[in-house]
Amino acid sequence: MAKNYHISKRDDGKWQVKLAGGEKAIKLFDTQAEAIDYAKSVAENQEGNITIHKRDGKIRKQNYASDND
């Protein structure tokens, strides 16, 4: 089963990459673009997917496959 990585904004203003169902962030970033780039590389290595959330927490893009550039 493919892993799903979520990109979302934290209360402290940082963007985080988390594994679906995970409690702790894998890595933190200052911008959403940096978080997306990192999540793409991790998802590609793990044959996973990315779910990108907007600033308000709603889903911006779901099932973002790592091979979509």
PDB file of N, CA, C, O and CB in Angstrom:
ATOM      1  N   MET A   1       0.842  -1.184   0.000  1.00  0.00           N
ATOM      2  CA  MET A   1       0.000   0.000   0.000  1.00  0.00           C
ATOM      3  C   MET A   1       0.885   1.245   0.000  1.00  0.00           C
ATOM      4  O   MET A   1       1.854   1.331   0.754  1.00  0.00           O
ATOM      5  CB  MET A   1      -0.957  -0.001   1.222  1.00  0.00           C
ATOM      6  N   ALA A   2       0.540   2.205  -0.853  1.00  0.00           N
ATOM      7  CA  ALA A   2       1.334   3.426  -0.978  1.00  0.00           C
ATOM      8  C   ALA A   2       1.170   4.303   0.256  1.00  0.00           C
ATOM      9  O   ALA A   2       0.094   4.392   0.847  1.00  0.00           O
ATOM     10  CB  ALA A   2       0.931   4.204  -2.238  1.00  0.00           C
ATOM     11  N   LYS A   3       2.264   4.943   0.621  1.00  0.00           N
ATOM     12  CA  LYS A   3       2.221   5.880   1.742  1.00  0.00           C
ATOM     13  C   LYS A   3       1.683   7.217   1.246  1.00  0.00           C
ATOM     14  O   LYS A   3       1.912   7.606   0.100  1.00  0.00           O
ATOM     15  CB  LYS A   3       3.632   6.053   2.388  1.00  0.00           C
ATOM     16  N   ASN A   4       0.971   7.908   2.118  1.00  0.00           N
ATOM     17  CA  ASN A   4       0.437   9.216   1.759  1.00  0.00           C
ATOM     18  C   ASN A   4       1.034  10.268   2.686  1.00  0.00           C
ATOM     19  O   ASN A   4       0.938  10.167   3.909  1.00  0.00           O
ATOM     20  CB  ASN A   4      -1.116   9.226   1.835  1.00  0.00           C
ATOM     21  N   TYR A   5       1.651  11.277   2.080  1.00  0.00           N
ATOM     22  CA  TYR A   5       2.281  12.354   2.827  1.00  0.00           C
ATOM     23  C   TYR A   5       1.407  13.604   2.741  1.00  0.00           C
ATOM     24  O   TYR A   5       0.974  13.990   1.655  1.00  0.00           O
ATOM     25  CB  TYR A   5       3.709  12.638   2.292  1.00  0.00           C
ATOM     26  N   HIS A   6       1.153  14.227   3.875  1.00  0.00           N
ATOM     27  CA  HIS A   6       0.319  15.418   3.933  1.00  0.00           C
ATOM     28  C   HIS A   6       1.184  16.651   4.149  1.00  0.00           C
ATOM     29  O   HIS A   6       2.098  16.652   4.974  1.00  0.00           O
ATOM     30  CB  HIS A   6      -0.731  15.293   5.051  1.00  0.00           C
ATOM     31  N   ILE A   7       0.881  17.695   3.396  1.00  0.00           N
ATOM     32  CA  ILE A   7       1.543  18.983   3.551  1.00  0.00           C
ATOM     33  C   ILE A   7       0.494  19.937   4.115  1.00  0.00           C
ATOM     34  O   ILE A   7      -0.554  20.149   3.505  1.00  0.00           O
ATOM     35  CB  ILE A   7       2.148  19.511   2.178  1.00  0.00           C
ATOM     36  N   SER A   8       0.782  20.506   5.277  1.00  0.00           N
ATOM     37  CA  SER A   8      -0.182  21.407   5.906  1.00  0.00           C
ATOM     38  C   SER A   8       0.544  22.491   6.702  1.00  0.00           C
ATOM     39  O   SER A   8       1.716  22.353   7.053  1.00  0.00           O
ATOM     40  CB  SER A   8      -1.143  20.620   6.824  1.00  0.00           C
ATOM     41  N   LYS A   9      -0.181  23.564   6.972  1.00  0.00           N
ATOM     42  CA  LYS A   9       0.382  24.683   7.722  1.00  0.00           C
ATOM     43  C   LYS A   9       0.136  24.482   9.207  1.00  0.00           C
ATOM     44  O   LYS A   9      -0.961  24.109   9.622  1.00  0.00           O
ATOM     45  CB  LYS A   9      -0.222  26.022   7.251  1.00  0.00           C
ATOM     46  N   ARG A  10       1.166  24.732  10.001  1.00  0.00           N
ATOM     47  CA  ARG A  10       1.071  24.609  11.457  1.00  0.00           C
ATOM     48  C   ARG A  10       0.651  25.939  12.069  1.00  0.00           C
ATOM     49  O   ARG A  10       0.685  26.980  11.413  1.00  0.00           O
ATOM     50  CB  ARG A  10       2.415  24.144  12.056  1.00  0.00           C
ATOM     51  N   ASP A  11       0.259  25.886  13.322  1.00  0.00           N
ATOM     52  CA  ASP A  11      -0.135  27.094  14.045  1.00  0.00           C
ATOM     53  C   ASP A  11       1.012  28.092  14.185  1.00  0.00           C
ATOM     54  O   ASP A  11       0.784  29.293  14.323  1.00  0.00           O
ATOM     55  CB  ASP A  11      -0.658  26.724  15.419  1.00  0.00           C
ATOM     56  N   ASP A  12       2.242  27.591  14.148  1.00  0.00           N
ATOM     57  CA  ASP A  12       3.405  28.483  14.285  1.00  0.00           C
ATOM     58  C   ASP A  12       3.828  29.107  12.953  1.00  0.00           C
ATOM     59  O   ASP A  12       4.826  29.826  12.893  1.00  0.00           O
ATOM     60  CB  ASP A  12       4.578  27.717  14.881  1.00  0.00           C
ATOM     61  N   GLY A  13       3.068  28.831  11.884  1.00  0.00           N
ATOM     62  CA  GLY A  13       3.353  29.428  10.583  1.00  0.00           C
ATOM     63  C   GLY A  13       4.218  28.598   9.666  1.00  0.00           C
ATOM     64  O   GLY A  13       4.370  28.932   8.491  1.00  0.00           O
ATOM     65  N   LYS A  14       4.787  27.523  10.176  1.00  0.00           N
ATOM     66  CA  LYS A  14       5.631  26.644   9.361  1.00  0.00           C
ATOM     67  C   LYS A  14       4.755  25.663   8.572  1.00  0.00           C
ATOM     68  O   LYS A  14       3.645  25.326   8.986  1.00  0.00           O
ATOM     69  CB  LYS A  14       6.646  25.871  10.256  1.00  0.00           C
ATOM     70  N   TRP A  15       5.278  25.215   7.431  1.00  0.00           N
ATOM     71  CA  TRP A  15       4.628  24.160   6.657  1.00  0.00           C
ATOM     72  C   TRP A  15       5.284  22.839   7.037  1.00  0.00           C
ATOM     73  O   TRP A  15       6.508  22.747   7.134  1.00  0.00           O
ATOM     74  CB  TRP A  15       4.733  24.426   5.109  1.00  0.00           C
ATOM     75  N   GLN A  16       4.461  21.820   7.249  1.00  0.00           N
ATOM     76  CA  GLN A  16       4.986  20.519   7.676  1.00  0.00           C
ATOM     77  C   GLN A  16       4.642  19.433   6.671  1.00  0.00           C
ATOM     78  O   GLN A  16       3.640  19.505   5.959  1.00  0.00           O
ATOM     79  CB  GLN A  16       4.438  20.144   9.056  1.00  0.00           C
ATOM     80  N   VAL A  17       5.500  18.434   6.636  1.00  0.00           N
ATOM     81  CA  VAL A  17       5.238  17.211   5.873  1.00  0.00           C
ATOM     82  C   VAL A  17       5.070  16.113   6.905  1.00  0.00           C
ATOM     83  O   VAL A  17       5.954  15.870   7.727  1.00  0.00           O
ATOM     84  CB  VAL A  17       6.403  16.877   4.834  1.00  0.00           C
ATOM     85  N   LYS A  18       3.913  15.449   6.849  1.00  0.00           N
ATOM     86  CA  LYS A  18       3.603  14.375   7.790  1.00  0.00           C
ATOM     87  C   LYS A  18       3.127  13.154   7.028  1.00  0.00           C
ATOM     88  O   LYS A  18       2.506  13.270   5.972  1.00  0.00           O
ATOM     89  CB  LYS A  18       2.539  14.824   8.812  1.00  0.00           C
ATOM     90  N   LEU A  19       3.415  12.005   7.561  1.00  0.00           N
ATOM     91  CA  LEU A  19       2.874  10.763   7.031  1.00  0.00           C
ATOM     92  C   LEU A  19       1.425  10.661   7.494  1.00  0.00           C
ATOM     93  O   LEU A  19       1.119  10.992   8.640  1.00  0.00           O
ATOM     94  CB  LEU A  19       3.717   9.519   7.495  1.00  0.00           C
ATOM     95  N   ALA A  20       0.537  10.211   6.624  1.00  0.00           N
ATOM     96  CA  ALA A  20      -0.873  10.082   6.982  1.00  0.00           C
ATOM     97  C   ALA A  20      -1.009   9.272   8.261  1.00  0.00           C
ATOM     98  O   ALA A  20      -0.452   8.180   8.373  1.00  0.00           O
ATOM     99  CB  ALA A  20      -1.673   9.423   5.840  1.00  0.00           C
ATOM    100  N   GLY A  21      -1.742   9.802   9.216  1.00  0.00           N
ATOM    101  CA  GLY A  21      -1.932   9.123  10.489  1.00  0.00           C
ATOM    102  C   GLY A  21      -0.820   9.369  11.487  1.00  0.00           C
ATOM    103  O   GLY A  21      -0.921   8.969  12.646  1.00  0.00           O
ATOM    104  N   GLY A  22       0.240  10.025  11.045  1.00  0.00           N
ATOM    105  CA  GLY A  22       1.367  10.306  11.933  1.00  0.00           C
ATOM    106  C   GLY A  22       1.075  11.488  12.839  1.00  0.00           C
ATOM    107  O   GLY A  22       0.288  12.370  12.496  1.00  0.00           O
ATOM    108  N   GLU A  23       1.716  11.498  13.997  1.00  0.00           N
ATOM    109  CA  GLU A  23       1.510  12.590  14.940  1.00  0.00           C
ATOM    110  C   GLU A  23       2.583  13.665  14.821  1.00  0.00           C
ATOM    111  O   GLU A  23       2.321  14.836  15.095  1.00  0.00           O
ATOM    112  CB  GLU A  23       1.480  12.053  16.352  1.00  0.00           C
ATOM    113  N   LYS A  24       3.768  13.283  14.421  1.00  0.00           N
ATOM    114  CA  LYS A  24       4.870  14.235  14.343  1.00  0.00           C
ATOM    115  C   LYS A  24       5.214  14.546  12.888  1.00  0.00           C
ATOM    116  O   LYS A  24       5.101  13.696  12.005  1.00  0.00           O
ATOM    117  CB  LYS A  24       6.102  13.689  15.077  1.00  0.00           C
ATOM    118  N   ALA A  25       5.637  15.787  12.668  1.00  0.00           N
ATOM    119  CA  ALA A  25       6.077  16.188  11.338  1.00  0.00           C
ATOM    120  C   ALA A  25       7.393  15.498  10.995  1.00  0.00           C
ATOM    121  O   ALA A  25       8.255  15.315  11.855  1.00  0.00           O
ATOM    122  CB  ALA A  25       6.230  17.720  11.253  1.00  0.00           C
ATOM    123  N   ILE A  26       7.534  15.122   9.734  1.00  0.00           N
ATOM    124  CA  ILE A  26       8.789  14.549   9.258  1.00  0.00           C
ATOM    125  C   ILE A  26       9.814  15.669   9.108  1.00  0.00           C
ATOM    126  O   ILE A  26      10.982  15.515   9.465  1.00  0.00           O
ATOM    127  CB  ILE A  26       8.587  13.792   7.908  1.00  0.00           C
ATOM    128  N   LYS A  27       9.350  16.808   8.569  1.00  0.00           N
ATOM    129  CA  LYS A  27      10.240  17.947   8.361  1.00  0.00           C
ATOM    130  C   LYS A  27       9.393  19.217   8.258  1.00  0.00           C
ATOM    131  O   LYS A  27       8.238  19.173   7.835  1.00  0.00           O
ATOM    132  CB  LYS A  27      11.117  17.751   7.077  1.00  0.00           C
ATOM    133  N   LEU A  28       9.988  20.358   8.655  1.00  0.00           N
ATOM    134  CA  LEU A  28       9.308  21.655   8.630  1.00  0.00           C
ATOM    135  C   LEU A  28       9.954  22.581   7.609  1.00  0.00           C
ATOM    136  O   LEU A  28      11.154  22.502   7.345  1.00  0.00           O
ATOM    137  CB  LEU A  28       9.330  22.304  10.022  1.00  0.00           C
ATOM    138  N   PHE A  29       9.131  23.464   7.039  1.00  0.00           N
ATOM    139  CA  PHE A  29       9.607  24.392   6.014  1.00  0.00           C
ATOM    140  C   PHE A  29       8.983  25.764   6.206  1.00  0.00           C
ATOM    141  O   PHE A  29       7.929  25.900   6.826  1.00  0.00           O
ATOM    142  CB  PHE A  29       9.291  23.859   4.610  1.00  0.00           C
ATOM    143  N   ASP A  30       9.655  26.791   5.660  1.00  0.00           N
ATOM    144  CA  ASP A  30       9.136  28.154   5.730  1.00  0.00           C
ATOM    145  C   ASP A  30       8.061  28.404   4.678  1.00  0.00           C
ATOM    146  O   ASP A  30       7.173  29.231   4.885  1.00  0.00           O
ATOM    147  CB  ASP A  30      10.267  29.154   5.560  1.00  0.00           C
ATOM    148  N   THR A  31       8.135  27.689   3.538  1.00  0.00           N
ATOM    149  CA  THR A  31       7.156  27.894   2.475  1.00  0.00           C
ATOM    150  C   THR A  31       6.502  26.575   2.072  1.00  0.00           C
ATOM    151  O   THR A  31       7.056  25.492   2.261  1.00  0.00           O
ATOM    152  CB  THR A  31       7.817  28.548   1.260  1.00  0.00           C
ATOM    153  N   GLN A  32       5.305  26.710   1.509  1.00  0.00           N
ATOM    154  CA  GLN A  32       4.597  25.526   1.030  1.00  0.00           C
ATOM    155  C   GLN A  32       5.352  24.900  -0.142  1.00  0.00           C
ATOM    156  O   GLN A  32       5.409  23.676  -0.260  1.00  0.00           O
ATOM    157  CB  GLN A  32       3.153  25.887   0.612  1.00  0.00           C
ATOM    158  N   ALA A  33       5.930  25.730  -1.003  1.00  0.00           N
ATOM    159  CA  ALA A  33       6.665  25.219  -2.167  1.00  0.00           C
ATOM    160  C   ALA A  33       7.828  24.323  -1.745  1.00  0.00           C
ATOM    161  O   ALA A  33       8.062  23.277  -2.351  1.00  0.00           O
ATOM    162  CB  ALA A  33       7.187  26.384  -3.019  1.00  0.00           C
ATOM    163  N   GLU A  34       8.553  24.730  -0.709  1.00  0.00           N
ATOM    164  CA  GLU A  34       9.661  23.907  -0.204  1.00  0.00           C
ATOM    165  C   GLU A  34       9.139  22.575   0.330  1.00  0.00           C
ATOM    166  O   GLU A  34       9.746  21.527   0.108  1.00  0.00           O
ATOM    167  CB  GLU A  34      10.436  24.658   0.905  1.00  0.00           C
ATOM    168  N   ALA A  35       8.018  22.625   1.030  1.00  0.00           N
ATOM    169  CA  ALA A  35       7.423  21.397   1.579  1.00  0.00           C
ATOM    170  C   ALA A  35       6.982  20.461   0.460  1.00  0.00           C
ATOM    171  O   ALA A  35       7.161  19.246   0.549  1.00  0.00           O
ATOM    172  CB  ALA A  35       6.223  21.735   2.487  1.00  0.00           C
ATOM    173  N   ILE A  36       6.407  21.033  -0.590  1.00  0.00           N
ATOM    174  CA  ILE A  36       5.956  20.216  -1.730  1.00  0.00           C
ATOM    175  C   ILE A  36       7.144  19.544  -2.406  1.00  0.00           C
ATOM    176  O   ILE A  36       7.095  18.353  -2.711  1.00  0.00           O
ATOM    177  CB  ILE A  36       5.182  21.083  -2.753  1.00  0.00           C
ATOM    178  N   ASP A  37       8.215  20.308  -2.641  1.00  0.00           N
ATOM    179  CA  ASP A  37       9.415  19.738  -3.281  1.00  0.00           C
ATOM    180  C   ASP A  37       9.970  18.578  -2.464  1.00  0.00           C
ATOM    181  O   ASP A  37      10.326  17.538  -3.017  1.00  0.00           O
ATOM    182  CB  ASP A  37      10.500  20.819  -3.460  1.00  0.00           C
ATOM    183  N   TYR A  38      10.043  18.758  -1.149  1.00  0.00           N
ATOM    184  CA  TYR A  38      10.560  17.704  -0.280  1.00  0.00           C
ATOM    185  C   TYR A  38       9.638  16.484  -0.310  1.00  0.00           C
ATOM    186  O   TYR A  38      10.098  15.351  -0.456  1.00  0.00           O
ATOM    187  CB  TYR A  38      10.716  18.222   1.162  1.00  0.00           C
ATOM    188  N   ALA A  39       8.330  16.727  -0.170  1.00  0.00           N
ATOM    189  CA  ALA A  39       7.360  15.620  -0.154  1.00  0.00           C
ATOM    190  C   ALA A  39       7.386  14.844  -1.468  1.00  0.00           C
ATOM    191  O   ALA A  39       7.237  13.622  -1.476  1.00  0.00           O
ATOM    192  CB  ALA A  39       5.941  16.152   0.111  1.00  0.00           C
ATOM    193  N   LYS A  40       7.573  15.551  -2.569  1.00  0.00           N
ATOM    194  CA  LYS A  40       7.665  14.881  -3.876  1.00  0.00           C
ATOM    195  C   LYS A  40       8.833  13.897  -3.895  1.00  0.00           C
ATOM    196  O   LYS A  40       8.698  12.763  -4.353  1.00  0.00           O
ATOM    197  CB  LYS A  40       7.828  15.922  -5.012  1.00  0.00           C
ATOM    198  N   SER A  41       9.982  14.351  -3.390  1.00  0.00           N
ATOM    199  CA  SER A  41      11.157  13.478  -3.421  1.00  0.00           C
ATOM    200  C   SER A  41      10.979  12.276  -2.504  1.00  0.00           C
ATOM    201  O   SER A  41      11.372  11.163  -2.855  1.00  0.00           O
ATOM    202  CB  SER A  41      12.409  14.257  -3.022  1.00  0.00           C
ATOM    203  N   VAL A  42      10.391  12.490  -1.337  1.00  0.00           N
ATOM    204  CA  VAL A  42      10.156  11.377  -0.409  1.00  0.00           C
ATOM    205  C   VAL A  42       9.125  10.411  -0.990  1.00  0.00           C
ATOM    206  O   VAL A  42       9.318   9.195  -0.956  1.00  0.00           O
ATOM    207  CB  VAL A  42       9.681  11.904   0.968  1.00  0.00           C
ATOM    208  N   ALA A  43       8.037  10.953  -1.518  1.00  0.00           N
ATOM    209  CA  ALA A  43       6.980  10.108  -2.080  1.00  0.00           C
ATOM    210  C   ALA A  43       7.484   9.308  -3.273  1.00  0.00           C
ATOM    211  O   ALA A  43       7.096   8.156  -3.469  1.00  0.00           O
ATOM    212  CB  ALA A  43       5.780  10.960  -2.494  1.00  0.00           C
ATOM    213  N   GLU A  44       8.343   9.923  -4.060  1.00  0.00           N
ATOM    214  CA  GLU A  44       8.897   9.223  -5.219  1.00  0.00           C
ATOM    215  C   GLU A  44       9.726   8.024  -4.771  1.00  0.00           C
ATOM    216  O   GLU A  44       9.627   6.946  -5.358  1.00  0.00           O
ATOM    217  CB  GLU A  44       9.754  10.178  -6.070  1.00  0.00           C
ATOM    218  N   ASN A  45      10.537   8.204  -3.744  1.00  0.00           N
ATOM    219  CA  ASN A  45      11.357   7.115  -3.220  1.00  0.00           C
ATOM    220  C   ASN A  45      10.512   6.011  -2.582  1.00  0.00           C
ATOM    221  O   ASN A  45      10.899   4.843  -2.612  1.00  0.00           O
ATOM    222  CB  ASN A  45      12.348   7.655  -2.204  1.00  0.00           C
ATOM    223  N   GLN A  46       9.368   6.371  -2.010  1.00  0.00           N
ATOM    224  CA  GLN A  46       8.515   5.414  -1.311  1.00  0.00           C
ATOM    225  C   GLN A  46       7.329   4.948  -2.163  1.00  0.00           C
ATOM    226  O   GLN A  46       6.472   4.204  -1.687  1.00  0.00           O
ATOM    227  CB  GLN A  46       8.006   6.030  -0.024  1.00  0.00           C
ATOM    228  N   GLU A  47       7.287   5.393  -3.436  1.00  0.00           N
ATOM    229  CA  GLU A  47       6.148   5.116  -4.314  1.00  0.00           C
ATOM    230  C   GLU A  47       4.847   5.543  -3.643  1.00  0.00           C
ATOM    231  O   GLU A  47       3.852   4.819  -3.665  1.00  0.00           O
ATOM    232  CB  GLU A  47       6.095   3.617  -4.682  1.00  0.00           C
ATOM    233  N   GLY A  48       4.874   6.729  -3.048  1.00  0.00           N
ATOM    234  CA  GLY A  48       3.721   7.232  -2.319  1.00  0.00           C
ATOM    235  C   GLY A  48       3.010   8.359  -3.027  1.00  0.00           C
ATOM    236  O   GLY A  48       3.323   8.691  -4.170  1.00  0.00           O
ATOM    237  N   ASN A  49       2.052   8.946  -2.338  1.00  0.00           N
ATOM    238  CA  ASN A  49       1.259  10.058  -2.843  1.00  0.00           C
ATOM    239  C   ASN A  49       1.368  11.237  -1.894  1.00  0.00           C
ATOM    240  O   ASN A  49       1.822  11.104  -0.758  1.00  0.00           O
ATOM    241  CB  ASN A  49      -0.211   9.646  -3.027  1.00  0.00           C
ATOM    242  N   ILE A  50       0.941  12.396  -2.384  1.00  0.00           N
ATOM    243  CA  ILE A  50       0.983  13.617  -1.594  1.00  0.00           C
ATOM    244  C   ILE A  50      -0.418  14.219  -1.546  1.00  0.00           C
ATOM    245  O   ILE A  50      -1.120  14.253  -2.556  1.00  0.00           O
ATOM    246  CB  ILE A  50       2.007  14.632  -2.183  1.00  0.00           C
ATOM    247  N   THR A  51      -0.818  14.691  -0.374  1.00  0.00           N
ATOM    248  CA  THR A  51      -2.042  15.461  -0.222  1.00  0.00           C
ATOM    249  C   THR A  51      -1.629  16.842   0.264  1.00  0.00           C
ATOM    250  O   THR A  51      -1.002  16.986   1.313  1.00  0.00           O
ATOM    251  CB  THR A  51      -3.056  14.768   0.771  1.00  0.00           C
ATOM    252  N   ILE A  52      -1.992  17.854  -0.517  1.00  0.00           N
ATOM    253  CA  ILE A  52      -1.613  19.227  -0.194  1.00  0.00           C
ATOM    254  C   ILE A  52      -2.821  19.940   0.405  1.00  0.00           C
ATOM    255  O   ILE A  52      -3.915  19.919  -0.160  1.00  0.00           O
ATOM    256  CB  ILE A  52      -1.091  19.982  -1.460  1.00  0.00           C
ATOM    257  N   HIS A  53      -2.608  20.567   1.551  1.00  0.00           N
ATOM    258  CA  HIS A  53      -3.674  21.310   2.221  1.00  0.00           C
ATOM    259  C   HIS A  53      -3.458  22.809   2.034  1.00  0.00           C
ATOM    260  O   HIS A  53      -2.323  23.277   1.941  1.00  0.00           O
ATOM    261  CB  HIS A  53      -3.730  20.953   3.730  1.00  0.00           C
ATOM    262  N   LYS A  54      -4.564  23.558   1.979  1.00  0.00           N
ATOM    263  CA  LYS A  54      -4.504  25.024   1.930  1.00  0.00           C
ATOM    264  C   LYS A  54      -4.150  25.541   3.315  1.00  0.00           C
ATOM    265  O   LYS A  54      -4.055  24.777   4.276  1.00  0.00           O
ATOM    266  CB  LYS A  54      -5.858  25.636   1.439  1.00  0.00           C
ATOM    267  N   ARG A  55      -3.956  26.855   3.398  1.00  0.00           N
ATOM    268  CA  ARG A  55      -3.643  27.488   4.686  1.00  0.00           C
ATOM    269  C   ARG A  55      -4.714  27.213   5.735  1.00  0.00           C
ATOM    270  O   ARG A  55      -4.413  27.086   6.922  1.00  0.00           O
ATOM    271  CB  ARG A  55      -3.478  28.991   4.506  1.00  0.00           C
ATOM    272  N   ASP A  56      -5.976  27.122   5.286  1.00  0.00           N
ATOM    273  CA  ASP A  56      -7.082  26.904   6.231  1.00  0.00           C
ATOM    274  C   ASP A  56      -7.293  25.436   6.585  1.00  0.00           C
ATOM    275  O   ASP A  56      -8.197  25.109   7.353  1.00  0.00           O
ATOM    276  CB  ASP A  56      -8.359  27.461   5.657  1.00  0.00           C
ATOM    277  N   GLY A  57      -6.463  24.548   6.031  1.00  0.00           N
ATOM    278  CA  GLY A  57      -6.548  23.134   6.351  1.00  0.00           C
ATOM    279  C   GLY A  57      -7.344  22.303   5.360  1.00  0.00           C
ATOM    280  O   GLY A  57      -7.243  21.076   5.359  1.00  0.00           O
ATOM    281  N   LYS A  58      -8.136  22.958   4.516  1.00  0.00           N
ATOM    282  CA  LYS A  58      -8.905  22.216   3.514  1.00  0.00           C
ATOM    283  C   LYS A  58      -7.955  21.649   2.461  1.00  0.00           C
ATOM    284  O   LYS A  58      -6.869  22.181   2.234  1.00  0.00           O
ATOM    285  CB  LYS A  58      -9.980  23.126   2.849  1.00  0.00           C
ATOM    286  N   ILE A  59      -8.379  20.574   1.833  1.00  0.00           N
ATOM    287  CA  ILE A  59      -7.528  19.918   0.837  1.00  0.00           C
ATOM    288  C   ILE A  59      -7.493  20.743  -0.443  1.00  0.00           C
ATOM    289  O   ILE A  59      -8.526  21.090  -1.016  1.00  0.00           O
ATOM    290  CB  ILE A  59      -8.031  18.486   0.542  1.00  0.00           C
ATOM    291  N   ARG A  60      -6.281  21.040  -0.867  1.00  0.00           N
ATOM    292  CA  ARG A  60      -6.064  21.772  -2.123  1.00  0.00           C
ATOM    293  C   ARG A  60      -5.953  20.791  -3.276  1.00  0.00           C
ATOM    294  O   ARG A  60      -6.559  20.976  -4.332  1.00  0.00           O
ATOM    295  CB  ARG A  60      -4.791  22.654  -2.041  1.00  0.00           C
ATOM    296  N   LYS A  61      -5.170  19.746  -3.057  1.00  0.00           N
ATOM    297  CA  LYS A  61      -4.951  18.747  -4.098  1.00  0.00           C
ATOM    298  C   LYS A  61      -4.725  17.403  -3.419  1.00  0.00           C
ATOM    299  O   LYS A  61      -3.875  17.270  -2.540  1.00  0.00           O
ATOM    300  CB  LYS A  61      -3.739  19.130  -5.016  1.00  0.00           C
ATOM    301  N   GLN A  62      -5.494  16.420  -3.839  1.00  0.00           N
ATOM    302  CA  GLN A  62      -5.392  15.102  -3.208  1.00  0.00           C
ATOM    303  C   GLN A  62      -4.889  14.086  -4.225  1.00  0.00           C
ATOM    304  O   GLN A  62      -5.080  14.238  -5.432  1.00  0.00           O
ATOM    305  CB  GLN A  62      -6.762  14.657  -2.625  1.00  0.00           C
ATOM    306  N   ASN A  63      -4.242  13.046  -3.706  1.00  0.00           N
ATOM    307  CA  ASN A  63      -3.688  11.983  -4.533  1.00  0.00           C
ATOM    308  C   ASN A  63      -2.742  12.535  -5.576  1.00  0.00           C
ATOM    309  O   ASN A  63      -2.741  12.107  -6.730  1.00  0.00           O
ATOM    310  CB  ASN A  63      -4.797  11.201  -5.203  1.00  0.00           C
ATOM    311  N   TYR A  64      -1.938  13.493  -5.151  1.00  0.00           N
ATOM    312  CA  TYR A  64      -0.934  14.099  -6.007  1.00  0.00           C
ATOM    313  C   TYR A  64       0.188  13.091  -6.155  1.00  0.00           C
ATOM    314  O   TYR A  64       1.015  12.937  -5.256  1.00  0.00           O
ATOM    315  CB  TYR A  64      -0.415  15.460  -5.426  1.00  0.00           C
ATOM    316  N   ALA A  65       0.219  12.404  -7.286  1.00  0.00           N
ATOM    317  CA  ALA A  65       1.225  11.366  -7.499  1.00  0.00           C
ATOM    318  C   ALA A  65       2.585  12.006  -7.696  1.00  0.00           C
ATOM    319  O   ALA A  65       2.693  13.079  -8.288  1.00  0.00           O
ATOM    320  CB  ALA A  65       0.863  10.483  -8.710  1.00  0.00           C
ATOM    321  N   SER A  66       3.608  11.357  -7.206  1.00  0.00           N
ATOM    322  CA  SER A  66       4.957  11.912  -7.251  1.00  0.00           C
ATOM    323  C   SER A  66       5.478  12.059  -8.675  1.00  0.00           C
ATOM    324  O   SER A  66       6.432  12.803  -8.901  1.00  0.00           O
ATOM    325  CB  SER A  66       5.899  11.043  -6.454  1.00  0.00           C
ATOM    326  N   ASP A  67       4.875  11.369  -9.637  1.00  0.00           N
ATOM    327  CA  ASP A  67       5.374  11.464 -10.997  1.00  0.00           C
ATOM    328  C   ASP A  67       4.701  12.591 -11.778  1.00  0.00           C
ATOM    329  O   ASP A  67       4.980  12.756 -12.966  1.00  0.00           O
ATOM    330  CB  ASP A  67       5.172  10.148 -11.712  1.00  0.00           C
ATOM    331  N   ASN A  68       3.831  13.364 -11.150  1.00  0.00           N
ATOM    332  CA  ASN A  68       3.209  14.522 -11.797  1.00  0.00           C
ATOM    333  C   ASN A  68       4.053  15.746 -11.515  1.00  0.00           C
ATOM    334  O   ASN A  68       4.156  16.186 -10.370  1.00  0.00           O
ATOM    335  CB  ASN A  68       1.748  14.734 -11.305  1.00  0.00           C
ATOM    336  N   ASP A  69       4.656  16.294 -12.550  1.00  0.00           N
ATOM    337  CA  ASP A  69       5.462  17.505 -12.364  1.00  0.00           C
ATOM    338  C   ASP A  69       4.829  18.695 -13.026  1.00  0.00           C
ATOM    339  O   ASP A  69       5.376  19.797 -12.968  1.00  0.00           O
ATOM    340  CB  ASP A  69       6.858  17.306 -12.907  1.00  0.00           C
TER     341      ASP A  69
END
